Amino acid sequence: MNARQQRLLENQQKHTNETDFVALVYHYPIIEQNKRYVNRYICLIESIQQKQSERDPKDKQFVKHHILPVSWGGSKHNRNLVRVSFREHLVLHHLLYKTGDRSMVASFYSMFNFNKNKQEFNYVLTINQQAELYEQMAAVKGEISKRNMSNPETREKISNSLKGKYVGEKSGRARAVINIDTGEIFITAREATKKYPGRKGGKSIGLLTAALNAGYDYNGYHWEYYDEYVANGCVPTYKEKQVSSRFSGHRHTDETKALISARLKARNQPAKNRKKIKNLTTGEVFDSVTEAGNKCNFRTSELLSRLYKARKKNKVVARIIQCEWCYVEDLDKI
């Protein structure tokens, strides 16, 4: 135990309220493996507490922060509150999130995504850090949803809100749909998707609804709401698929076909700026960097970048995948 922890434990013996938050934090079970983040959290809190006298309680740029989180046993009493800036608040919750406690994931996720001031002080996360945060938050959301649904009071509220409402054909918003091509009529769009499923066999009610509202086809058929179809005198009003205006009403002639064929053949010709490259380690010679990358399993752009940087340093050899490479035209410069 270091001197700081020893001092904190001595303070704990003198006081029993939540002002001794540090000792209480150290007794939280999950902190054993992540004490370094707790130490940083403690240092930051102590430095902020020294500035409290300089901060105006009416200043809106400061917000209240629970020193000992409520989920860790802290209260909402003023003794457990400290005024912090937006950046300090975000950093504090980031440190709490790094302790590994799942109860801290939601608070940091909310602050990072909805704090409009984080761009002002350039507080950003890497792509990997954001992906890890979103993945953890998805699991937390699932736990919260299960916990809420396991509560009888929550289920009763949902049940009361749905009383008197109907789903499907009994719903007041249900509308019959008609398949214009086959003449079939379905009570609801849901019933139609049972016979005509969407992609991969799924019941794509949303896709059918979007097609009905936009007037386009769904699953290869044209659909309309039956009441609108009857109101229009049983005349379809769906839209035809959009075709490019350049070819609308035109057919390819022998001249245009020959022109397209010539252009396609030109694409298969070797590029004019293609350069041969040699693997100095194995002695193999390739017609292009792309051919070398495909055979040796590396990214073409990576080798091109290294060769370019080598030339800027008056060098001609670049190293990748434990091999040395050089353009054939530069062999005499080695």
N, C-alpha and C positions, 0 to 999 in steps of 0.2 A: 504494500500500500504506500503510495507516494505521499508527500507532505500535504498536497491539496486535499486528497481524500481524507487524510488524518484530521485536518482542520475541520472539514465538513462534518465528519462523524462526531467531533467534539462539540460542534455547534448543535448537532442533533440532540445531544444529551441535555443541553441547556433549554431548548425550546421544543414544543410539540406541535406547533401549528404549521400551515403550509408555507410559511416563509422559509423553512428549512427544506425547500423543494429538492435541493441537490441530493440530500441523504435519501429522500423518498424515491427519487429517480433511480439511484443506485440500487435500491432494494427491489426495483421492478424486474421480474425474472428475465425478460427477453434482452435486457441490456448487457448481460454478461459477455456476449460475443461482440458487441459493438460499442464498447466504452469510449473509443476514441472520438466518435461523433458526439457522445454525451459530454465529453470533456470540452469539445469545441462549443457546444451549445451552452455549457455553463460559463465559459469564458466570455462569450458574447452577451449573455444575460447580465453578468456582473459589470461589464463595461457599459451596457445600456442603463443599468440602475444608477450608475454614477452621474448620468446626464439627465435624470428625471427632473431635477430642480430647474434645469434650463429650458424645459419644454412646456409650452403653454397648453393647459388642458383644453382650451377652446380652439387650438390650431387643428384644422381638418387634415393636415398632411400627416398627422400621427393617429394611429389606431391602437386599440387595446389588445393585448396578447396575454393569454393564460400562461403564466410561468410554468406551473405544473399542469400538463394537459388534463382536461376533465376526465378523459378516458383512463387516465392513470391515477385517478383519485383526487385530483385538484378541485377546488371549489370555485365559485364565481364571486368570491369576496374580493374587495379591493386589495387585500394583502397579497392575493395571487395574481394581480394584474399589473402590467407594465405598459407604458406608452412607447410604441416603436414606429419607425418610418415604414413606408411600403416595402422598400428594399430589405430592411432588417426583418420585417415580418416574413417575407418570402424566404430569406436565408434561414431563419429559425425553423420554419416548417420543413425546409429541405433537409436540415440536419436531423430533425425528428423523423422524417421519412427514411433517412439513411440508417436509422437504428434498426430497421427491419420489422418494426411493429406494423401490422396490417391496418390498425386503426388510424395510422398517420397517413396512409396512402390517399384516402379520399380528400383530406384537407389540403394536402400539397397539390393534388391533381386539380382541385377546384381553383386554388389560388394561382397556379401557373397558367391555366387556360383562360381564366376570366379576369385576371388582374390586368387592367388596361395600362397600368403604369410600368409594367415590366420592360417595355421597349425603351422607356426613357432612361433607364440606367443599364440597359444592355445586359439583362439577365436571361441567358438562353441555355438550353440543354442540347447536347449532341443528338444525332439521329438515333443512336443506339440507346441513349438514356431515355429519350422520349418513347421509343418502342417498348422498353422495359416498363416504364411508368404506365403506358396505356394497357399493356398486357396484365399488369397487376391490378389496375383499376377495373378491367373487365371481370376478373375473378371476384373482386370485392363487390361489384354491382350484383353479381349472381348470388353471393352470400346474403347481401342486404335484401334482395327480392325474396329469397327463400325464408329469411327470418321474418319479413313482414307478412308473408302469406301463412306462416305458421302461427301467427298471432290471431286468436279468435276474434278480437275486436276489429282488426283490419279486414278479415273475411266478411264480418257482418256489415261493415261499412260498404264494401264492394257489392254485397248482395242487396243491400237497401238501395244503392244507386241504380241497380239494374232492374229493380222491381217495376213492373208496368211497361218495360221495354221488351221488344221482341227482336230476335235475330233471324235473318233469312227471309223466307217468304212472308212471315207474319210481321216483319218490320214495316213501319209506315213509309220508309224510304225505299223499299224494294220495288224494282222496276223490271218488267219482263223484257227479254231481248230476243231478237230474231236473227237467224242465220239466213242472209239474203240468198246465198247460193243454193242451199238445200231446202229452205222454207221452214226449217224447224223453229219452234217457239219454246223458250225456256222461261220458267217463272222468275228466275233470278240469274245474274251473271255467274254466281257460284255453281248453280246447276249446270250451266253451259260448260264450265271448265271441267266438270266431272267427265263429260263425254269427249270434250276437246281439250285435253291438257296442254300446258305450255311446254317450254323447253325441258328436256330430260324427264318428261312425264309428270312434272309438278303442276299443281292447280294454280296457275298464274292469274288470279282474279284481278290483280293490279294491272297486268298487261292488257287484259280484255277491257277493263274499265277505261284505260288510257286510249285504246283503239276506238272505243265507242264515243268518247268525248272528242277525239281528234278526227274521226271519220276515216281511219285507215283500216287495213285488214289485220286479222289476228289468226294465226295458225293456218294461213292460206285461204281463209274465208272472210267475207265481208259481213259485218254485224251492224245492227242498229237497235236502238231502244224501240220496242214494239209500239208504244204510244206515239212516238214521233213518226214512225213509219206509217201508221194509220192516218195521222193528221196530215201528212203530205200526200194523201191519196194513194198509198201503197206504191209510191215511186221512190226507188233508192236514191239517197243523197250522199253516198259515200264518195270519197275522193280517190281518183286513180293515183297509182304510184308516180312520183315525180321522176321525170326523165330529163337529162341534161338538154338544155336548149340548143346546144351545138348540133346534136344528132336528132332532134325532134323532127319526125317526118322525113328523115333522110336515110338512104341506104348506101353502103360502101360500093364504090365503083371499082373497076379493075385498076384504075390509076391510084386510088387511095389504098387499095389492098397492096399494091406493089410498093408504095411508099412506106407503109407500115412494116412490110416484110424487110425492106432494106434497113430500116431503123433498128429492127430487132437483131438483124445479123451484125450490125455495127456494134451492138452492145456486147456480143460474144468475142469481139476482137480484143487482143491484148492491149492494155493501156499504153499510151505513148511514153508516160513518165515512169513506167515500171523499171525497176533496177534489180539486177541480180545481187544476191547476198550470200555470203559464205560463213559457215560455222567453223571458226578457226580451231575449235576443240576437236571436232570429229572429221573435219575436212569436207563436209557435204556442201554442195552448192545448190541454191534454190533460185528459181526464176524471179521470185518476188518475196517481199516480207510476209505477205498474206499466205503464200504457200508454206513458208517456213513456220509461221504461227500455227497453221492447221495441222502440220505434221508433228511439231514438237509440243503442241498443246500450250500455247501462251497467247496473250492478247497482242494483236498486231500493233495497236496504238501504243502499248508500253515500249516495245522495241523501237518503234519509230521515234518516240519521244527521247529515248536514251541515245539513239544515234544522232539526233538533232543537237542534244546538249553536248555530246562529245565533240561534234564539229565546231560548236561555238567556243570550245576550249582548245581548239587546234589539235584535237585527237580524232581518231577514226574508228576506234574499237569500243564497243559497248558490251556490257555483261548482263546476261539474263539467264535464268534457270541453270546456273552454274556453268554456262558456256559463254565464250566470247564470239562476237559477231562483227562483221565488217562488210561494207559494200565491195563488190568485186573490183569496181573502178578505183577504189582507194587502197588496194593491196600494196601498191608500190610506195605508199606513204608510211607503211608500218616500219 
